[in-house]
Amino acid sequence: MAVAPGECDLAVVGGGILGLAVARELKRRRPGLDAVVLEAAPAVAGGQTGANSGVIHAGIYYAPGSLKARLCVEGAREMYEFCDAHGIRYDRCGKVIVARDSGELPALDELERRGRANEVPDLRRLSEGELREVEPACAGVGALHSPATGIVDFAQVARALADDLTSSGTPVVTSWGVDAVEAGGGRIALRGPSELRARFAVFCAGVGSDKLAVKAGASPDPRIVPFRGAYLYLKPEKRDLVRSLIYPVPDPSLPFLGVHLTRHIDGNVSLGPTALLAPRGVGDLLWPGTVRMALRWWRTGLTEIGHRLSKRALARAAADYVPALTPADFDGGFAGRRAQALARDGKLVDDFVLSETERALHVRNAPSPAATSSLALARLIADKAEPGLDA
């Protein structure tokens, strides 16, 4: 078991896929760098990395020119290359984004425009008949088809990144949560089970990113207000009804993609996620942004509560796209938490956000497609961190 040093050049806080990718990128640039990765959980990938849909997104949804758009397209390509190099199984199973009726076609047109502007590989528009050729059990008046979308176990990717780091002499220390942060005297001190002093730190702490940033002297805005996402599993005998990934046309005003049917690399097919607020405590509920968000989106919140409380209600969402599915076709499932940044004005922050404090760089928001984008996003973070290593 790795042990945290007392002194080092670089400390990366967070042993999820992004923190590990950042440490690997900086180590590749500076082979002599004395670095360490600190993870609060007993193993790497214990947070969002290990409890998500496992989708390698192609880059359709994101506004052209945004960080998400650029890094998702680059990151997906690099993720497939990394998996090939490390013998990690994936499946380019493809995705259809389905318009249920003519009223959703204008939004589908906009998604097609974005996807083409973002240079998503092999994107094509499907008629109702062409949709049935790709997904025979799916109902819709049209769709976008993304053959480049795939599935993988991101926790396995994270473990491969950790192995790369260990092989390069960079310890990945688990069960080491950061309780206090203090900068001064040319060092940043991280206090947890022991004290570690580094020349520079990068925080990729997911659900805890805002609290650690505030401890380091950053603004409390934006605040992480976690959402719980629950998924149901389709019974094995019904999995053939879903050949790829079936997604709805999303609400463009929300940074969520809606309830969808997803194949997983282990053979399961899931329905979800719900998106229900999962506060860490009273402080999250009293944050002005939470109150403003609730007042704006209370109808959406009621729908999500209904999905959470009733398997039948959630299953009905699946039947909108695959009419043959009924609530009896689902059994078991899993859940995860999404670290969603929320601004004081109540707006859900929809892009990657970084901020700086003395001798530290903080990833304040890394929502989906952060796992897909992790290798490309790590380069951006490393570009911003390198000057701090030279200071």
N, C-alpha and C positions, 0 to 999 in steps of 0.2 A: 504494500500500500504506500502510495506517494505521500511525502511529508512536505508541508510548506516551509520554504526557507525563511530566514529572518530578513534577508536583503535580496533584492533582484533589480534588474533593469525594468522589466515590464510585468505587471500583473493584469490578467484578464479575468474579470469577475463574471462568471456565468459559463457553465459547461453544457449549454445547449448547442445546437448546430451552428448558430451564428458566432458565439464566443469562441468555439473551437476553430471555426474557419478563420476568424480574425487572428488568433494566435498563430495558426499555421501560415497565414499569408505573411505576417511580420517576421516569422522565423525563416521563411523562404527568402525574404529580402535581406535579412541580417542573420546569417547562420550562427554568428557568435553571440547573438542576443541571449542574455540570461533571463528567461521568461518562466512564468508559471500560470496555470489556469486554476481558478478556485471555483468549486461548485458546492452549493449548500446542501444539495440532496446526496443520498448515499451512492448514486451512480450518475454518469453523464446521461443527458437526454431525459431527465426525470420530470421535466415540465412540459411546455407546449410541444417540443420536438418529438416527444414520445407519445403524444395523445392528440393526433390530428388526422386529417383524412388521407395523408400520404400522397397528395396530388402534386405532380410536377406541372405547374401552370405554364401556358404558352405565351401569355401576355396580351390577351384580348381586351380585358376590361378597362385598362388603365389609360388615363388621359395622355395623349401623345405629348412627349416632352417631359413627363413627370419622371421622378426617380424610379417609381415602381415600373413604369413601362420599359425604360431602358434596361434596368437591372434584371427584370424578370426574363426578358428575351435572351440576354447574355447569360444569365444564371442558369436557365433551363438547359441551354446547350452545354455549359460547363458541368452541370450536374450529371448529364448523361455520360460525358467523357470521364468524369471522376468515377462513376459506377463501373464503367467498362474497365478502367485501370485497376480497380480494387476488387473486381469480381462480385459486385453487388447486383443482385437481380432486380430488374425493373421491367415494366411493360408499357410500351407506347400504345395503350389501348384506345386512345382518342376520346374526344368529348363532343357531345352535341348540346348546344344551347337552344332551347325549344320555345318557339312562340305558340302559345295555346290557341290564340285567335288573332284576327286581323288587327285588333287594338294594340297588340304587342309588337306588330311589325315595324313601326317607326323606331322603337327602342332597339330592335334587332338590327335595323339599318345603321343606327349609331354605333352599335358594337362592331359591326362589320367595318365601318369607317375607321374606328379606333384600331382594330386588329390589323388592317392593311397599313395604316400609318405607322404602326409599331413593328411592321415587317414580321408578323407571325407566320411561321412556315406553313405552306400548303393549306391555308385557310380557304374554305369554300362555302358558298351559300347553297342550301338544300331546299328544294320544293317539298311539298307534303309527300309526294311519291318517293323522292330520293331519301327523305328521312326514314321512311319505312324500309328502304334497302339497307340502311345502316343499323337501325334499331326497329326490327319488325313489330315489337309490342308497344312502341311509343306512339302517342297521339299528338299531333300538332299541325299547324298550317304551314310551317316552315321552320328552318333551323340554320344555325351556323355549325359547321363541322370543323374541328381542329384535330387532325390526325397526330399532331406533334405533342399533344397533351398526354402525360403518362402517370404511372403510379410507382411508388417505391416505399420502402420502410426508412423514413428519415432517421429513426433512432439507430439503425444499422449504419447509415452514412455517418452519423455523429460518432459512433464507436470507431469507425475507420479513421476519422479525423483525429480522434484521441490517440489511436495507435500510431499514426504518423508523427504526432507530437512527441509521444513517449520515445519513439525510435530516434528522434532528433535530439533527445536529451532534455525535453521540456516536460516537467512533471504536471500531471493533471490530478489535482488534489480534491477528493470528494469529502462530503460532510464538513465543509469549511465555509460556514456562512459569515458574511461581513456584518458586524454589529455597529461599527463606528468608523468614520473616515475623517482624517485630519491631514491637511497639507501644510508644509512649511519646512524651511531649512533645505530646500532643494529636493525634498522627498514627499511622497504621499504615504501616510501610515494607514494600513487597514487592520482593524482589530476584530478578531473572531475568537477561535480556540486559542490563538496565539497572536502575536503582533508581527506584521509583515510590512517592511518599508521598501517602496519601489520608487524608481525615478519617474515612472509614469504608469497610469492605470487606464484600462478601457473597461467600461461597465456594459455588459450585455446581459442584464439581469431579468429580462422579461417582466413578470408580474411585479417584481420588486424594484424595477428600474427607477421609478419616480422617487421612492423613499430614499434610495441610496444617493440619487442625484441631489436631493435636498440636504442630506447629511454632509455632502461635499460642498455645499454652498450655492446650489443652483436654485432657480425659481421653482415653486411648486406647480407652475403651469407649463405644460399640460400634466394632468394627473392620470395615472393608470386606474381605470375602473374595470375590473375583470368581468368578462362575460363567460357564462358556463354554456358549453355546447354539448348537447346529448345526441347520440346516434342510436338508431335501432338496426339490428342485423336482419337481413332477409333470410328466411329458412333455406337450407341448401337446395331443396327441390325446386325453388323458385328463382334461383340465381340466373338461370338461362334467359329469363325475361329481360335482363339488363346486360347487354353485350359490352358496353363501354361506360362512359360517365354521362349521366343525363342531368342537365342543369336548367333552371328556369331563366327567363330574362330578368335580370336583377333590377331592383329599385335603384336608379342612379343616384339618389340622394342619401343612400346608406352604404357604408363600407362593408356590407355583408352580401354574399352571393345568393342567399336564399336556400331553402331546403332542397337538397339534391340527392340523387342516387349515385353511389360511388362504388366501383370495384376496388378491392384492396389486393395488395400483392400476396397476401396469405390465402386468397380465394374467397374471402367474405365479400358480401355486397351490403352496404349500409345506406340508411336513409337518415338525413339530418344535414346540418346540425340545427337544433334550436339555438336561440341567442338570448339567454336570460341573464339579467344582471346578477353578478355573484360578488357582492362587496366584501372587502377584507375586514371591514369593521364600520363603525358609525361614521368615521371620518369620510369614507367614500360616499356615503349617503348624504352627508351634509355639505359636500363639495358643491359650490354654486353651479358648476357645470352639470352635475348630476341632476339637480333640481330642474334646471332649464331644459336638459335633454328629456326628462320625464314628462314635463309639461308639453313638449313639442311632439313626442312620439308615444303618447300613452295608448293610442289605438294599436300601434304595432306591438307595444308591450303586452297588451291583453291577448293578442293573437299568439305571441310566444308563450305566455303563461298557459294558454289553452293547449298548445302543442306539448308543453312539458308535463302537464297534468294528465293528458289523455293520449294514450297510444293510438286510439281510434282517430282522433283529430289529426295527429301527425301523419298517420297512414293515409288519410284522405288526400293530403298534399301529394303523396306518391301517385295516387290513382288519377290525379289530374294529368299526369304524363304517361303513366302505364296503367290503363284502365283495368287490366286483369288483376292488379294487386288489391288485396283486402287486408284489414288489420290482422287477420289470422295468419297472414303470411310472414309476420315478423316475430322474432324471438331473441331476447337478449340484446346486448349492445355495449356501448362504452361512452365515456364522457371526458371532456378536456376543458381547460380554461384558456381563454384568449385574452392576452394583455392589451386591451384597447385604450389608447390615449384619448382623454377627453379634455377639451379646452375649457377655460373658465366660462366662456360664453355659451357652453352647451353643445358645441360642435364636435362631432366625432372626427378625430384627426385621421386623415385617409392616406397619408404618405409617410415615408420613413423620415424620422426626425432625430437629429444629433444635436447635442449641446456640449459646451466646454466649461470646466471649472479649473481651478489651479491644479496643474499636473494630472488632469484627467479628461477623458472624453466619454460622454454618456450617450448610449443609444436609448432615446426616450420613447420611440415608437417604432416597432418593427412588426407590423401586422402582415397577414398573408398578402403577397407571396414571399415572405421572408425566408422560409425554408428553401423554396425553389431558387431564390435569388442569393442565397447565403454566400456562395463563393464569389460572386460578382460584388455583392454588397461589402464583403470583407475587404476587397481592394479599395473601395471608397473610404471605408473606415480607417484602413491602414494608411492611406494618403494623408488623412487628417491627423493620425496619431504620430506619424514619423517625426514631425518637427518637435513634438514634446519629448521624444526620446533623445533629441540632440540638444535640448535646452540645459 
